[in-house]
Amino acid sequence: MSEARVLYCQSCGAMLNVEVNRAYIFCQYCGAKNVIASEQMKTNINIGGIQITAKTEIENIIASAEYAVSIGQYSKANEMLVAAIMSGYDDYRIYITKAKIDLQLDHNRSLFESLRKLQQLEQRQNGNQAVTAAIREFMHYRGKNGVTALHISTFHEQMNMVVYCVEHGSDVNCIAGVNRVTPISIMFVPISSKLTGLDGTPFVHHKAAVKEIRRYLMSCGAKDSFRFGY
């Protein structure tokens, strides 16, 4: 019996189960004909008029998901990545793309899971500069309202994630949102429209954790956006 591989329709993105000796397959959802090259299971994907060539299923999935993110199709991209994870793929690019989606959709718990997975993969592949470089690049990625992973980590008082973000190149004075907050000030957005200071806000839950995070960020050159008039 021929081995089956998972590919995705070049027209609608639906999952296709394909035998390796097949030359083509018709999508059961949209009817599009998908041509399959037997050599190394190469396949062509066409999304939004942009053609991507990939040698393997995982390259196919990652390229498709990254493009879906770039055009704002976050749910579609997330479906592809979850399918890849459930299929047993453990590629760092999956979790970087997933973290981008988490930032865009305010999926903060999922974001921290993605970051912890990237930590594990980086430690496991110690010395792999490609992994570290990709994580450092992600740290400058802007999600909904311009927030970075460092903003979210600070807001949720996740000290270990704050350190991880900073150690991987996050800008400690990056501004985001309508209040133009830096990561150190995101917990202290004033309730009133007047930027009168850092008191009277409901966002601090654990004062000791906040103090620790503030001390750390200040030691890294962070400034309060309100106090310094950003």
PyMOL CGO cylinders between C-alpha atoms (Angstrom):
from pymol import cmd
from pymol.cgo import CYLINDER

trace = [
    CYLINDER, 0.00, 0.00, 0.00, 1.29, 3.46, -0.88, 0.3, 1, 1, 1, 1, 1, 1,
    CYLINDER, 1.29, 3.46, -0.88, 2.19, 5.81, 1.93, 0.3, 1, 1, 1, 1, 1, 1,
    CYLINDER, 2.19, 5.81, 1.93, -0.27, 8.69, 2.42, 0.3, 1, 1, 1, 1, 1, 1,
    CYLINDER, -0.27, 8.69, 2.42, 0.91, 12.27, 2.91, 0.3, 1, 1, 1, 1, 1, 1,
    CYLINDER, 0.91, 12.27, 2.91, -0.97, 15.37, 4.02, 0.3, 1, 1, 1, 1, 1, 1,
    CYLINDER, -0.97, 15.37, 4.02, -0.95, 18.30, 1.61, 0.3, 1, 1, 1, 1, 1, 1,
    CYLINDER, -0.95, 18.30, 1.61, -3.16, 21.36, 1.24, 0.3, 1, 1, 1, 1, 1, 1,
    CYLINDER, -3.16, 21.36, 1.24, -5.32, 22.43, -1.68, 0.3, 1, 1, 1, 1, 1, 1,
    CYLINDER, -5.32, 22.43, -1.68, -3.67, 25.14, -3.76, 0.3, 1, 1, 1, 1, 1, 1,
    CYLINDER, -3.67, 25.14, -3.76, -7.04, 26.83, -4.25, 0.3, 1, 1, 1, 1, 1, 1,
    CYLINDER, -7.04, 26.83, -4.25, -8.94, 26.72, -0.94, 0.3, 1, 1, 1, 1, 1, 1,
    CYLINDER, -8.94, 26.72, -0.94, -6.32, 25.45, 1.53, 0.3, 1, 1, 1, 1, 1, 1,
    CYLINDER, -6.32, 25.45, 1.53, -8.29, 22.36, 2.56, 0.3, 1, 1, 1, 1, 1, 1,
    CYLINDER, -8.29, 22.36, 2.56, -6.35, 19.35, 3.83, 0.3, 1, 1, 1, 1, 1, 1,
    CYLINDER, -6.35, 19.35, 3.83, -5.73, 16.61, 1.25, 0.3, 1, 1, 1, 1, 1, 1,
    CYLINDER, -5.73, 16.61, 1.25, -4.60, 13.06, 1.98, 0.3, 1, 1, 1, 1, 1, 1,
    CYLINDER, -4.60, 13.06, 1.98, -2.48, 12.04, -0.99, 0.3, 1, 1, 1, 1, 1, 1,
    CYLINDER, -2.48, 12.04, -0.99, -0.75, 8.78, -1.90, 0.3, 1, 1, 1, 1, 1, 1,
    CYLINDER, -0.75, 8.78, -1.90, 2.86, 9.39, -2.88, 0.3, 1, 1, 1, 1, 1, 1,
    CYLINDER, 2.86, 9.39, -2.88, 2.46, 7.78, -6.30, 0.3, 1, 1, 1, 1, 1, 1,
    CYLINDER, 2.46, 7.78, -6.30, -0.39, 10.06, -7.33, 0.3, 1, 1, 1, 1, 1, 1,
    CYLINDER, -0.39, 10.06, -7.33, 0.24, 12.66, -10.06, 0.3, 1, 1, 1, 1, 1, 1,
    CYLINDER, 0.24, 12.66, -10.06, -2.69, 14.85, -9.06, 0.3, 1, 1, 1, 1, 1, 1,
    CYLINDER, -2.69, 14.85, -9.06, -5.76, 14.95, -6.86, 0.3, 1, 1, 1, 1, 1, 1,
    CYLINDER, -5.76, 14.95, -6.86, -9.07, 16.83, -7.01, 0.3, 1, 1, 1, 1, 1, 1,
    CYLINDER, -9.07, 16.83, -7.01, -10.04, 18.72, -3.84, 0.3, 1, 1, 1, 1, 1, 1,
    CYLINDER, -10.04, 18.72, -3.84, -13.20, 17.25, -2.32, 0.3, 1, 1, 1, 1, 1, 1,
    CYLINDER, -13.20, 17.25, -2.32, -14.23, 20.70, -1.06, 0.3, 1, 1, 1, 1, 1, 1,
    CYLINDER, -14.23, 20.70, -1.06, -13.71, 23.08, -3.99, 0.3, 1, 1, 1, 1, 1, 1,
    CYLINDER, -13.71, 23.08, -3.99, -13.01, 20.67, -6.84, 0.3, 1, 1, 1, 1, 1, 1,
    CYLINDER, -13.01, 20.67, -6.84, -9.67, 22.24, -7.78, 0.3, 1, 1, 1, 1, 1, 1,
    CYLINDER, -9.67, 22.24, -7.78, -7.08, 20.02, -9.46, 0.3, 1, 1, 1, 1, 1, 1,
    CYLINDER, -7.08, 20.02, -9.46, -3.84, 19.83, -7.45, 0.3, 1, 1, 1, 1, 1, 1,
    CYLINDER, -3.84, 19.83, -7.45, -0.79, 18.61, -9.36, 0.3, 1, 1, 1, 1, 1, 1,
    CYLINDER, -0.79, 18.61, -9.36, 1.70, 16.63, -7.26, 0.3, 1, 1, 1, 1, 1, 1,
    CYLINDER, 1.70, 16.63, -7.26, 5.30, 16.05, -8.28, 0.3, 1, 1, 1, 1, 1, 1,
    CYLINDER, 5.30, 16.05, -8.28, 6.44, 12.67, -6.98, 0.3, 1, 1, 1, 1, 1, 1,
    CYLINDER, 6.44, 12.67, -6.98, 10.04, 13.79, -6.46, 0.3, 1, 1, 1, 1, 1, 1,
    CYLINDER, 10.04, 13.79, -6.46, 10.37, 14.78, -2.80, 0.3, 1, 1, 1, 1, 1, 1,
    CYLINDER, 10.37, 14.78, -2.80, 6.61, 15.36, -2.73, 0.3, 1, 1, 1, 1, 1, 1,
    CYLINDER, 6.61, 15.36, -2.73, 6.97, 18.85, -4.18, 0.3, 1, 1, 1, 1, 1, 1,
    CYLINDER, 6.97, 18.85, -4.18, 3.75, 20.81, -4.38, 0.3, 1, 1, 1, 1, 1, 1,
    CYLINDER, 3.75, 20.81, -4.38, 2.66, 24.23, -5.56, 0.3, 1, 1, 1, 1, 1, 1,
    CYLINDER, 2.66, 24.23, -5.56, 0.36, 26.35, -3.43, 0.3, 1, 1, 1, 1, 1, 1,
    CYLINDER, 0.36, 26.35, -3.43, -1.43, 29.43, -4.68, 0.3, 1, 1, 1, 1, 1, 1,
    CYLINDER, -1.43, 29.43, -4.68, -2.96, 31.73, -2.08, 0.3, 1, 1, 1, 1, 1, 1,
    CYLINDER, -2.96, 31.73, -2.08, -4.31, 35.10, -3.02, 0.3, 1, 1, 1, 1, 1, 1,
    CYLINDER, -4.31, 35.10, -3.02, -2.46, 35.07, -6.32, 0.3, 1, 1, 1, 1, 1, 1,
    CYLINDER, -2.46, 35.07, -6.32, 0.95, 34.37, -4.77, 0.3, 1, 1, 1, 1, 1, 1,
    CYLINDER, 0.95, 34.37, -4.77, 2.52, 31.04, -5.65, 0.3, 1, 1, 1, 1, 1, 1,
    CYLINDER, 2.52, 31.04, -5.65, 4.70, 29.23, -3.13, 0.3, 1, 1, 1, 1, 1, 1,
    CYLINDER, 4.70, 29.23, -3.13, 6.76, 26.14, -3.89, 0.3, 1, 1, 1, 1, 1, 1,
    CYLINDER, 6.76, 26.14, -3.89, 7.47, 23.76, -1.03, 0.3, 1, 1, 1, 1, 1, 1,
    CYLINDER, 7.47, 23.76, -1.03, 9.37, 20.47, -0.89, 0.3, 1, 1, 1, 1, 1, 1,
    CYLINDER, 9.37, 20.47, -0.89, 7.65, 18.89, 2.09, 0.3, 1, 1, 1, 1, 1, 1,
    CYLINDER, 7.65, 18.89, 2.09, 4.34, 19.04, 3.88, 0.3, 1, 1, 1, 1, 1, 1,
    CYLINDER, 4.34, 19.04, 3.88, 5.71, 21.10, 6.78, 0.3, 1, 1, 1, 1, 1, 1,
    CYLINDER, 5.71, 21.10, 6.78, 7.27, 23.65, 4.45, 0.3, 1, 1, 1, 1, 1, 1,
    CYLINDER, 7.27, 23.65, 4.45, 3.91, 23.82, 2.70, 0.3, 1, 1, 1, 1, 1, 1,
    CYLINDER, 3.91, 23.82, 2.70, 2.05, 24.40, 5.96, 0.3, 1, 1, 1, 1, 1, 1,
    CYLINDER, 2.05, 24.40, 5.96, 4.45, 27.00, 7.35, 0.3, 1, 1, 1, 1, 1, 1,
    CYLINDER, 4.45, 27.00, 7.35, 4.62, 28.98, 4.11, 0.3, 1, 1, 1, 1, 1, 1,
    CYLINDER, 4.62, 28.98, 4.11, 0.82, 28.93, 3.82, 0.3, 1, 1, 1, 1, 1, 1,
    CYLINDER, 0.82, 28.93, 3.82, 0.32, 29.94, 7.46, 0.3, 1, 1, 1, 1, 1, 1,
    CYLINDER, 0.32, 29.94, 7.46, 2.87, 32.76, 7.26, 0.3, 1, 1, 1, 1, 1, 1,
    CYLINDER, 2.87, 32.76, 7.26, 1.18, 34.16, 4.18, 0.3, 1, 1, 1, 1, 1, 1,
    CYLINDER, 1.18, 34.16, 4.18, -2.25, 33.84, 5.79, 0.3, 1, 1, 1, 1, 1, 1,
    CYLINDER, -2.25, 33.84, 5.79, -0.96, 35.87, 8.75, 0.3, 1, 1, 1, 1, 1, 1,
    CYLINDER, -0.96, 35.87, 8.75, 0.43, 38.53, 6.41, 0.3, 1, 1, 1, 1, 1, 1,
    CYLINDER, 0.43, 38.53, 6.41, -3.04, 39.08, 4.89, 0.3, 1, 1, 1, 1, 1, 1,
    CYLINDER, -3.04, 39.08, 4.89, -4.89, 38.93, 8.21, 0.3, 1, 1, 1, 1, 1, 1,
    CYLINDER, -4.89, 38.93, 8.21, -6.35, 35.44, 7.87, 0.3, 1, 1, 1, 1, 1, 1,
    CYLINDER, -6.35, 35.44, 7.87, -5.42, 34.52, 11.43, 0.3, 1, 1, 1, 1, 1, 1,
    CYLINDER, -5.42, 34.52, 11.43, -8.01, 31.82, 12.08, 0.3, 1, 1, 1, 1, 1, 1,
    CYLINDER, -8.01, 31.82, 12.08, -7.09, 30.02, 8.86, 0.3, 1, 1, 1, 1, 1, 1,
    CYLINDER, -7.09, 30.02, 8.86, -3.39, 30.22, 9.70, 0.3, 1, 1, 1, 1, 1, 1,
    CYLINDER, -3.39, 30.22, 9.70, -4.05, 28.92, 13.20, 0.3, 1, 1, 1, 1, 1, 1,
    CYLINDER, -4.05, 28.92, 13.20, -5.97, 25.92, 11.85, 0.3, 1, 1, 1, 1, 1, 1,
    CYLINDER, -5.97, 25.92, 11.85, -2.99, 24.96, 9.68, 0.3, 1, 1, 1, 1, 1, 1,
    CYLINDER, -2.99, 24.96, 9.68, -0.54, 25.26, 12.56, 0.3, 1, 1, 1, 1, 1, 1,
    CYLINDER, -0.54, 25.26, 12.56, -2.69, 23.31, 15.01, 0.3, 1, 1, 1, 1, 1, 1,
    CYLINDER, -2.69, 23.31, 15.01, -3.04, 20.56, 12.40, 0.3, 1, 1, 1, 1, 1, 1,
    CYLINDER, -3.04, 20.56, 12.40, 0.75, 20.49, 12.02, 0.3, 1, 1, 1, 1, 1, 1,
    CYLINDER, 0.75, 20.49, 12.02, 1.27, 20.26, 15.79, 0.3, 1, 1, 1, 1, 1, 1,
    CYLINDER, 1.27, 20.26, 15.79, -1.29, 17.46, 16.09, 0.3, 1, 1, 1, 1, 1, 1,
    CYLINDER, -1.29, 17.46, 16.09, 0.50, 15.64, 13.27, 0.3, 1, 1, 1, 1, 1, 1,
    CYLINDER, 0.50, 15.64, 13.27, 3.66, 15.61, 15.37, 0.3, 1, 1, 1, 1, 1, 1,
    CYLINDER, 3.66, 15.61, 15.37, 5.67, 18.41, 13.76, 0.3, 1, 1, 1, 1, 1, 1,
    CYLINDER, 5.67, 18.41, 13.76, 7.95, 20.25, 16.18, 0.3, 1, 1, 1, 1, 1, 1,
    CYLINDER, 7.95, 20.25, 16.18, 9.38, 23.08, 14.08, 0.3, 1, 1, 1, 1, 1, 1,
    CYLINDER, 9.38, 23.08, 14.08, 10.27, 26.39, 15.78, 0.3, 1, 1, 1, 1, 1, 1,
    CYLINDER, 10.27, 26.39, 15.78, 8.71, 28.31, 12.88, 0.3, 1, 1, 1, 1, 1, 1,
    CYLINDER, 8.71, 28.31, 12.88, 5.32, 26.85, 13.77, 0.3, 1, 1, 1, 1, 1, 1,
    CYLINDER, 5.32, 26.85, 13.77, 5.46, 28.41, 17.23, 0.3, 1, 1, 1, 1, 1, 1,
    CYLINDER, 5.46, 28.41, 17.23, 6.80, 31.75, 16.04, 0.3, 1, 1, 1, 1, 1, 1,
    CYLINDER, 6.80, 31.75, 16.04, 3.94, 32.04, 13.55, 0.3, 1, 1, 1, 1, 1, 1,
    CYLINDER, 3.94, 32.04, 13.55, 1.50, 30.89, 16.21, 0.3, 1, 1, 1, 1, 1, 1,
    CYLINDER, 1.50, 30.89, 16.21, 2.83, 33.52, 18.62, 0.3, 1, 1, 1, 1, 1, 1,
    CYLINDER, 2.83, 33.52, 18.62, 2.19, 36.19, 15.97, 0.3, 1, 1, 1, 1, 1, 1,
    CYLINDER, 2.19, 36.19, 15.97, -1.41, 35.01, 15.71, 0.3, 1, 1, 1, 1, 1, 1,
    CYLINDER, -1.41, 35.01, 15.71, -1.74, 35.03, 19.51, 0.3, 1, 1, 1, 1, 1, 1,
    CYLINDER, -1.74, 35.03, 19.51, -0.57, 38.67, 19.59, 0.3, 1, 1, 1, 1, 1, 1,
    CYLINDER, -0.57, 38.67, 19.59, -3.05, 39.66, 16.90, 0.3, 1, 1, 1, 1, 1, 1,
    CYLINDER, -3.05, 39.66, 16.90, -6.01, 37.89, 18.53, 0.3, 1, 1, 1, 1, 1, 1,
    CYLINDER, -6.01, 37.89, 18.53, -5.23, 38.65, 22.21, 0.3, 1, 1, 1, 1, 1, 1,
    CYLINDER, -5.23, 38.65, 22.21, -4.78, 34.94, 22.94, 0.3, 1, 1, 1, 1, 1, 1,
    CYLINDER, -4.78, 34.94, 22.94, -2.45, 35.64, 25.84, 0.3, 1, 1, 1, 1, 1, 1,
    CYLINDER, -2.45, 35.64, 25.84, -2.45, 32.20, 27.47, 0.3, 1, 1, 1, 1, 1, 1,
    CYLINDER, -2.45, 32.20, 27.47, -1.65, 30.67, 24.09, 0.3, 1, 1, 1, 1, 1, 1,
    CYLINDER, -1.65, 30.67, 24.09, 1.09, 33.27, 23.57, 0.3, 1, 1, 1, 1, 1, 1,
    CYLINDER, 1.09, 33.27, 23.57, 2.85, 32.21, 26.76, 0.3, 1, 1, 1, 1, 1, 1,
    CYLINDER, 2.85, 32.21, 26.76, 2.53, 28.56, 25.76, 0.3, 1, 1, 1, 1, 1, 1,
    CYLINDER, 2.53, 28.56, 25.76, 4.13, 29.39, 22.40, 0.3, 1, 1, 1, 1, 1, 1,
    CYLINDER, 4.13, 29.39, 22.40, 6.95, 31.31, 24.08, 0.3, 1, 1, 1, 1, 1, 1,
    CYLINDER, 6.95, 31.31, 24.08, 7.62, 28.49, 26.53, 0.3, 1, 1, 1, 1, 1, 1,
    CYLINDER, 7.62, 28.49, 26.53, 7.73, 26.04, 23.62, 0.3, 1, 1, 1, 1, 1, 1,
    CYLINDER, 7.73, 26.04, 23.62, 10.23, 28.27, 21.83, 0.3, 1, 1, 1, 1, 1, 1,
    CYLINDER, 10.23, 28.27, 21.83, 12.34, 28.31, 24.99, 0.3, 1, 1, 1, 1, 1, 1,
    CYLINDER, 12.34, 28.31, 24.99, 12.37, 24.52, 25.04, 0.3, 1, 1, 1, 1, 1, 1,
    CYLINDER, 12.37, 24.52, 25.04, 13.18, 24.21, 21.34, 0.3, 1, 1, 1, 1, 1, 1,
    CYLINDER, 13.18, 24.21, 21.34, 16.00, 26.73, 21.63, 0.3, 1, 1, 1, 1, 1, 1,
    CYLINDER, 16.00, 26.73, 21.63, 17.50, 24.90, 24.59, 0.3, 1, 1, 1, 1, 1, 1,
    CYLINDER, 17.50, 24.90, 24.59, 17.13, 21.56, 22.83, 0.3, 1, 1, 1, 1, 1, 1,
    CYLINDER, 17.13, 21.56, 22.83, 18.86, 22.89, 19.71, 0.3, 1, 1, 1, 1, 1, 1,
    CYLINDER, 18.86, 22.89, 19.71, 21.60, 24.72, 21.58, 0.3, 1, 1, 1, 1, 1, 1,
    CYLINDER, 21.60, 24.72, 21.58, 23.90, 26.43, 19.12, 0.3, 1, 1, 1, 1, 1, 1,
    CYLINDER, 23.90, 26.43, 19.12, 21.35, 26.62, 16.29, 0.3, 1, 1, 1, 1, 1, 1,
    CYLINDER, 21.35, 26.62, 16.29, 21.70, 30.27, 15.32, 0.3, 1, 1, 1, 1, 1, 1,
    CYLINDER, 21.70, 30.27, 15.32, 18.68, 30.13, 13.02, 0.3, 1, 1, 1, 1, 1, 1,
    CYLINDER, 18.68, 30.13, 13.02, 16.34, 29.41, 15.94, 0.3, 1, 1, 1, 1, 1, 1,
    CYLINDER, 16.34, 29.41, 15.94, 17.73, 32.20, 18.12, 0.3, 1, 1, 1, 1, 1, 1,
    CYLINDER, 17.73, 32.20, 18.12, 17.77, 34.68, 15.24, 0.3, 1, 1, 1, 1, 1, 1,
    CYLINDER, 17.77, 34.68, 15.24, 14.13, 33.94, 14.40, 0.3, 1, 1, 1, 1, 1, 1,
    CYLINDER, 14.13, 33.94, 14.40, 13.07, 34.41, 18.03, 0.3, 1, 1, 1, 1, 1, 1,
    CYLINDER, 13.07, 34.41, 18.03, 14.97, 37.70, 18.24, 0.3, 1, 1, 1, 1, 1, 1,
    CYLINDER, 14.97, 37.70, 18.24, 13.23, 38.90, 15.08, 0.3, 1, 1, 1, 1, 1, 1,
    CYLINDER, 13.23, 38.90, 15.08, 9.84, 37.92, 16.49, 0.3, 1, 1, 1, 1, 1, 1,
    CYLINDER, 9.84, 37.92, 16.49, 10.44, 40.07, 19.58, 0.3, 1, 1, 1, 1, 1, 1,
    CYLINDER, 10.44, 40.07, 19.58, 9.97, 43.15, 17.37, 0.3, 1, 1, 1, 1, 1, 1,
    CYLINDER, 9.97, 43.15, 17.37, 6.71, 41.88, 15.90, 0.3, 1, 1, 1, 1, 1, 1,
    CYLINDER, 6.71, 41.88, 15.90, 3.70, 44.12, 16.61, 0.3, 1, 1, 1, 1, 1, 1,
    CYLINDER, 3.70, 44.12, 16.61, 0.33, 42.58, 17.40, 0.3, 1, 1, 1, 1, 1, 1,
    CYLINDER, 0.33, 42.58, 17.40, -3.05, 44.16, 18.01, 0.3, 1, 1, 1, 1, 1, 1,
    CYLINDER, -3.05, 44.16, 18.01, -2.72, 47.87, 18.89, 0.3, 1, 1, 1, 1, 1, 1,
    CYLINDER, -2.72, 47.87, 18.89, 1.01, 47.61, 18.30, 0.3, 1, 1, 1, 1, 1, 1,
    CYLINDER, 1.01, 47.61, 18.30, 1.80, 45.54, 21.37, 0.3, 1, 1, 1, 1, 1, 1,
    CYLINDER, 1.80, 45.54, 21.37, 4.84, 43.27, 21.53, 0.3, 1, 1, 1, 1, 1, 1,
    CYLINDER, 4.84, 43.27, 21.53, 5.36, 40.05, 23.46, 0.3, 1, 1, 1, 1, 1, 1,
    CYLINDER, 5.36, 40.05, 23.46, 7.14, 42.15, 26.10, 0.3, 1, 1, 1, 1, 1, 1,
    CYLINDER, 7.14, 42.15, 26.10, 4.08, 44.38, 26.56, 0.3, 1, 1, 1, 1, 1, 1,
    CYLINDER, 4.08, 44.38, 26.56, 1.87, 41.35, 27.13, 0.3, 1, 1, 1, 1, 1, 1,
    CYLINDER, 1.87, 41.35, 27.13, 4.37, 39.64, 29.43, 0.3, 1, 1, 1, 1, 1, 1,
    CYLINDER, 4.37, 39.64, 29.43, 4.66, 42.79, 31.55, 0.3, 1, 1, 1, 1, 1, 1,
    CYLINDER, 4.66, 42.79, 31.55, 0.91, 43.40, 31.65, 0.3, 1, 1, 1, 1, 1, 1,
    CYLINDER, 0.91, 43.40, 31.65, 0.30, 39.85, 32.89, 0.3, 1, 1, 1, 1, 1, 1,
    CYLINDER, 0.30, 39.85, 32.89, 3.15, 40.11, 35.40, 0.3, 1, 1, 1, 1, 1, 1,
    CYLINDER, 3.15, 40.11, 35.40, 5.07, 37.17, 33.93, 0.3, 1, 1, 1, 1, 1, 1,
    CYLINDER, 5.07, 37.17, 33.93, 8.59, 37.87, 35.16, 0.3, 1, 1, 1, 1, 1, 1,
    CYLINDER, 8.59, 37.87, 35.16, 10.20, 34.87, 33.47, 0.3, 1, 1, 1, 1, 1, 1,
    CYLINDER, 10.20, 34.87, 33.47, 8.68, 35.82, 30.12, 0.3, 1, 1, 1, 1, 1, 1,
    CYLINDER, 8.68, 35.82, 30.12, 9.74, 39.46, 30.60, 0.3, 1, 1, 1, 1, 1, 1,
    CYLINDER, 9.74, 39.46, 30.60, 13.34, 38.35, 31.07, 0.3, 1, 1, 1, 1, 1, 1,
    CYLINDER, 13.34, 38.35, 31.07, 13.11, 35.99, 28.09, 0.3, 1, 1, 1, 1, 1, 1,
    CYLINDER, 13.11, 35.99, 28.09, 11.81, 38.76, 25.83, 0.3, 1, 1, 1, 1, 1, 1,
    CYLINDER, 11.81, 38.76, 25.83, 14.44, 41.28, 26.92, 0.3, 1, 1, 1, 1, 1, 1,
    CYLINDER, 14.44, 41.28, 26.92, 17.28, 38.76, 26.60, 0.3, 1, 1, 1, 1, 1, 1,
    CYLINDER, 17.28, 38.76, 26.60, 16.13, 38.13, 23.03, 0.3, 1, 1, 1, 1, 1, 1,
    CYLINDER, 16.13, 38.13, 23.03, 16.19, 41.76, 21.99, 0.3, 1, 1, 1, 1, 1, 1,
    CYLINDER, 16.19, 41.76, 21.99, 12.80, 43.23, 22.87, 0.3, 1, 1, 1, 1, 1, 1,
    CYLINDER, 12.80, 43.23, 22.87, 12.74, 47.03, 22.88, 0.3, 1, 1, 1, 1, 1, 1,
    CYLINDER, 12.74, 47.03, 22.88, 12.06, 48.00, 26.50, 0.3, 1, 1, 1, 1, 1, 1,
    CYLINDER, 12.06, 48.00, 26.50, 10.85, 51.44, 25.37, 0.3, 1, 1, 1, 1, 1, 1,
    CYLINDER, 10.85, 51.44, 25.37, 8.64, 50.35, 22.49, 0.3, 1, 1, 1, 1, 1, 1,
    CYLINDER, 8.64, 50.35, 22.49, 5.35, 52.29, 22.57, 0.3, 1, 1, 1, 1, 1, 1,
    CYLINDER, 5.35, 52.29, 22.57, 1.92, 50.80, 21.80, 0.3, 1, 1, 1, 1, 1, 1,
    CYLINDER, 1.92, 50.80, 21.80, -1.80, 51.51, 21.98, 0.3, 1, 1, 1, 1, 1, 1,
    CYLINDER, -1.80, 51.51, 21.98, -3.82, 54.71, 22.04, 0.3, 1, 1, 1, 1, 1, 1,
    CYLINDER, -3.82, 54.71, 22.04, -2.11, 55.69, 25.28, 0.3, 1, 1, 1, 1, 1, 1,
    CYLINDER, -2.11, 55.69, 25.28, 1.31, 55.09, 23.69, 0.3, 1, 1, 1, 1, 1, 1,
    CYLINDER, 1.31, 55.09, 23.69, 2.53, 52.99, 26.59, 0.3, 1, 1, 1, 1, 1, 1,
    CYLINDER, 2.53, 52.99, 26.59, 5.95, 51.44, 27.02, 0.3, 1, 1, 1, 1, 1, 1,
    CYLINDER, 5.95, 51.44, 27.02, 6.12, 47.91, 28.47, 0.3, 1, 1, 1, 1, 1, 1,
    CYLINDER, 6.12, 47.91, 28.47, 6.99, 49.19, 31.94, 0.3, 1, 1, 1, 1, 1, 1,
    CYLINDER, 6.99, 49.19, 31.94, 3.90, 51.45, 31.99, 0.3, 1, 1, 1, 1, 1, 1,
    CYLINDER, 3.90, 51.45, 31.99, 1.28, 49.18, 30.43, 0.3, 1, 1, 1, 1, 1, 1,
    CYLINDER, 1.28, 49.18, 30.43, 0.06, 48.09, 33.87, 0.3, 1, 1, 1, 1, 1, 1,
    CYLINDER, 0.06, 48.09, 33.87, -0.50, 51.72, 34.85, 0.3, 1, 1, 1, 1, 1, 1,
    CYLINDER, -0.50, 51.72, 34.85, -2.73, 53.14, 32.11, 0.3, 1, 1, 1, 1, 1, 1,
    CYLINDER, -2.73, 53.14, 32.11, -4.60, 56.04, 33.82, 0.3, 1, 1, 1, 1, 1, 1,
    CYLINDER, -4.60, 56.04, 33.82, -8.34, 55.61, 34.27, 0.3, 1, 1, 1, 1, 1, 1,
    CYLINDER, -8.34, 55.61, 34.27, -9.04, 59.24, 33.35, 0.3, 1, 1, 1, 1, 1, 1,
    CYLINDER, -9.04, 59.24, 33.35, -8.21, 60.82, 30.01, 0.3, 1, 1, 1, 1, 1, 1,
    CYLINDER, -8.21, 60.82, 30.01, -5.65, 63.03, 31.73, 0.3, 1, 1, 1, 1, 1, 1,
    CYLINDER, -5.65, 63.03, 31.73, -2.23, 61.46, 32.06, 0.3, 1, 1, 1, 1, 1, 1,
    CYLINDER, -2.23, 61.46, 32.06, -1.81, 62.48, 35.68, 0.3, 1, 1, 1, 1, 1, 1,
    CYLINDER, -1.81, 62.48, 35.68, 0.50, 59.74, 36.89, 0.3, 1, 1, 1, 1, 1, 1,
    CYLINDER, 0.50, 59.74, 36.89, 0.71, 56.08, 37.76, 0.3, 1, 1, 1, 1, 1, 1,
    CYLINDER, 0.71, 56.08, 37.76, -1.81, 55.88, 40.60, 0.3, 1, 1, 1, 1, 1, 1,
    CYLINDER, -1.81, 55.88, 40.60, -5.44, 54.80, 40.65, 0.3, 1, 1, 1, 1, 1, 1,
    CYLINDER, -5.44, 54.80, 40.65, -5.31, 52.06, 38.02, 0.3, 1, 1, 1, 1, 1, 1,
    CYLINDER, -5.31, 52.06, 38.02, -6.99, 48.66, 38.30, 0.3, 1, 1, 1, 1, 1, 1,
    CYLINDER, -6.99, 48.66, 38.30, -4.42, 46.65, 36.36, 0.3, 1, 1, 1, 1, 1, 1,
    CYLINDER, -4.42, 46.65, 36.36, -1.92, 45.69, 39.06, 0.3, 1, 1, 1, 1, 1, 1,
    CYLINDER, -1.92, 45.69, 39.06, -2.72, 42.35, 40.69, 0.3, 1, 1, 1, 1, 1, 1,
    CYLINDER, -2.72, 42.35, 40.69, 0.47, 41.35, 42.52, 0.3, 1, 1, 1, 1, 1, 1,
    CYLINDER, 0.47, 41.35, 42.52, 2.41, 44.36, 43.75, 0.3, 1, 1, 1, 1, 1, 1,
    CYLINDER, 2.41, 44.36, 43.75, 5.53, 42.36, 44.65, 0.3, 1, 1, 1, 1, 1, 1,
    CYLINDER, 5.53, 42.36, 44.65, 5.71, 40.88, 41.13, 0.3, 1, 1, 1, 1, 1, 1,
    CYLINDER, 5.71, 40.88, 41.13, 5.18, 44.30, 39.57, 0.3, 1, 1, 1, 1, 1, 1,
    CYLINDER, 5.18, 44.30, 39.57, 7.96, 45.83, 41.65, 0.3, 1, 1, 1, 1, 1, 1,
    CYLINDER, 7.96, 45.83, 41.65, 10.33, 43.05, 40.62, 0.3, 1, 1, 1, 1, 1, 1,
    CYLINDER, 10.33, 43.05, 40.62, 9.46, 43.53, 36.95, 0.3, 1, 1, 1, 1, 1, 1,
    CYLINDER, 9.46, 43.53, 36.95, 9.83, 47.31, 37.21, 0.3, 1, 1, 1, 1, 1, 1,
    CYLINDER, 9.83, 47.31, 37.21, 13.23, 47.04, 38.87, 0.3, 1, 1, 1, 1, 1, 1,
    CYLINDER, 13.23, 47.04, 38.87, 14.42, 44.65, 36.19, 0.3, 1, 1, 1, 1, 1, 1,
    CYLINDER, 14.42, 44.65, 36.19, 13.14, 46.70, 33.26, 0.3, 1, 1, 1, 1, 1, 1,
    CYLINDER, 13.14, 46.70, 33.26, 14.54, 49.94, 34.72, 0.3, 1, 1, 1, 1, 1, 1,
    CYLINDER, 14.54, 49.94, 34.72, 17.93, 48.24, 35.04, 0.3, 1, 1, 1, 1, 1, 1,
    CYLINDER, 17.93, 48.24, 35.04, 17.64, 47.57, 31.31, 0.3, 1, 1, 1, 1, 1, 1,
    CYLINDER, 17.64, 47.57, 31.31, 16.94, 51.23, 30.53, 0.3, 1, 1, 1, 1, 1, 1,
    CYLINDER, 16.94, 51.23, 30.53, 13.13, 51.18, 30.49, 0.3, 1, 1, 1, 1, 1, 1,
    CYLINDER, 13.13, 51.18, 30.49, 11.21, 54.42, 30.98, 0.3, 1, 1, 1, 1, 1, 1,
    CYLINDER, 11.21, 54.42, 30.98, 7.67, 55.18, 32.09, 0.3, 1, 1, 1, 1, 1, 1,
    CYLINDER, 7.67, 55.18, 32.09, 5.84, 56.49, 29.03, 0.3, 1, 1, 1, 1, 1, 1,
    CYLINDER, 5.84, 56.49, 29.03, 3.60, 58.89, 31.02, 0.3, 1, 1, 1, 1, 1, 1,
    CYLINDER, 3.60, 58.89, 31.02, 6.29, 60.21, 33.27, 0.3, 1, 1, 1, 1, 1, 1,
    CYLINDER, 6.29, 60.21, 33.27, 8.70, 60.81, 30.41, 0.3, 1, 1, 1, 1, 1, 1,
    CYLINDER, 8.70, 60.81, 30.41, 6.09, 62.24, 28.03, 0.3, 1, 1, 1, 1, 1, 1,
    CYLINDER, 6.09, 62.24, 28.03, 6.30, 59.74, 25.20, 0.3, 1, 1, 1, 1, 1, 1,
]
cmd.load_cgo(trace, "trace")
